[in-house]
Amino acid sequence: LDYCHNISNELQTKSQTAEEAVIELINKFVEAIEDPNIDAEEKFDWLDPEKLVKPVFVIKPRGQADDDDPYKKEKDEYTIDDLKADCMEVYGFFNRKNMDALTKATRNTLRTLRERASSSSLVIRHEHNKSDPHYAYPLLTGDMVLYIPNVTIVPTLEEMQAYFSKVTKSVLNTIRSIPQWGSVQGDKKSGVGLLRHPRPVSKPNAKSIVFDIMSTDMSGGMGTERSRDYLKQVMENKEVVRLTVALQGNLLLVKPDVNKLLQSYQTFSHLWSDERNEILNAFVDSQPMTIYIEDKFAELEKLLQTIEEIPALNILGPLEIQTAKFKLALKVEWKEWKLTLGNILLNAYRKKLADLWEFIEVKGDVLLKPVKDLDDVRLAMACLESVRDNFIHLDRELIAIEEAYAIFAKFNIKVPPEDIEKVDGLRFNFNNLITYSKEMQETLCKCQEPMKKELMEGVAEFAQEVFDFDRDFEENGPMVEGLEAREASDRVLLFQARFDELWRKYEVYSSGEKLFALQVNEYPILI
């Protein structure tokens, strides 16, 4: 807009300077005329702006009358009217030259705009051809942006066309800002009043590219009227009209190609899918091996590389579509995928880590407990059996946890410090558990004979206790006839407590018999 403002002032100055030169030249010739039939003062009053702007203006050569004039006369003398006609003919000639120059400038400008707004090839380029001295940079620049779920450009193609139409209008308004020669009357006697100052042009703003036509106080009893300009004459040129109309929708011709370009980036549409959490939860719930987890993260890293390789700009005919904002939006969505996957996996493996850590801790405490009686033997045997049965599973879980947390570190997934400490100490604690198991087995072997003797004595005593319980239940149990309800209820509680104690001893002695490879005694009364 500043450029148009400067050009308008420059053209006004040049037009005014040319008009001043023409007037000065004509006045030089007028001054040289010495004829008694021509008044010395009136001869300088030759400018008639009304004749200059008539639709058809033909100045007859001196002495030639109108063929249709019924009162034709041959003129033998040179009159003041002949002088004025000759002056106006010269003045009008240069005025038309000035108008032709403005028309040509307007036509060339519009033609250049049309050539720049059109492209013989709509092949998408991704960089400027700086090596070509004749390379024309794109006229308009837009940004490719992501408005989920659509990929579009800002400003839109329609908005760009509207801006471009304003550019076309500004070209025409530049002509409108140039006053026609003779549009301001001054001192007709000297012609000095015709050498006017250029009319100031109001500086345009971004909302309206319209130059105000300033009113000028015109003397001679005509009052104040709007100055005339060259726009009407320029717009009478057919090519100017054709180019102006063509430029109104020129940019919209590339809309199919722009849509095709935007559609090509829909390959990234899975990044902004609403089913992100469902997809990643389903993946983690499938209990993938760590190799597949690493592949998943590697796939995301490859996708990031693909995003980085998106060209910084796409040049499509007169448009330059920059992708920086679109790439930033894709990276934001990509980061959400990575963080979501990392958090879901982290929660899953944190639970595995906690379960394994608790198992090792609990079993380790049991194995470190001294063996003092058969009950301790039973607990130790149950613990050893659990460790033996779960050893393969524990080892696999331990390896999977270590590999998973190594993957988290590799792909920069943030892990709480306490989890890192547990993972670092997990292998050490697991090895200690194996060591404790071996030591417990050795301890049980060493106390086998004393414990076996104690077991056999205890089994004999236990058999007698079971027999006594059965006989006592039959004679004094809650089923004896004649008992009151309260008494029967109290006996139920007493016999239940004795039964629970007998059952505990049964489990201890049964485990001991299994340990020493003895026949396991059955007690139908208890079962």
Buried (B, 14 or more C-beta within 10 A) or exposed (E): EEEBBEBBBEBBEBBBEBBBEBBEEBBEEBEEEEEEEBEEEEBBBBBBBEBBBEEEBEBEEBEEEEEEEEEEEEEEEBEBEBBBBBBBBBBBEBBBEBBEBBBEBBBEBBBEBBEBBBBEEBEBBEEEEEEEEEEEEBBBBBBBBBEEEEBBBEBEBEEBBEBBBBBBBBBBBBBBBBBBBBBBBBEBEEBBBBBBEBBEBEEBEEEEBBBEBEEBEBEEEEEEEEBBBBBEBBBEBEEBEEBBEBBEEBBBBBEEBBEEBBEEBEEBEEBBBEEBEEEBBEBBEEEBEBEEBBEBBEEBEEBBEEBEEBBEBBBBBBBBBBBEEBBEBBBEBBEBBBEBBBEBBBEBBBEBBEEBBEBBEEBBEBBEEEBEEBBBBBBBBBBBEBBEEBBEEBEEBBEBBBBBBEBBEEBEBEBEEEBEEBBEEBEEBBEBBBEBBEEBBEBBEEBBEEBBEBBBEBBEEBEEBBEEBBEEBEEEBBEEEEBEEEEBEEBEEEBEEBBEEBEEBBEBBBBBBEBBEBEEEEBEEEE
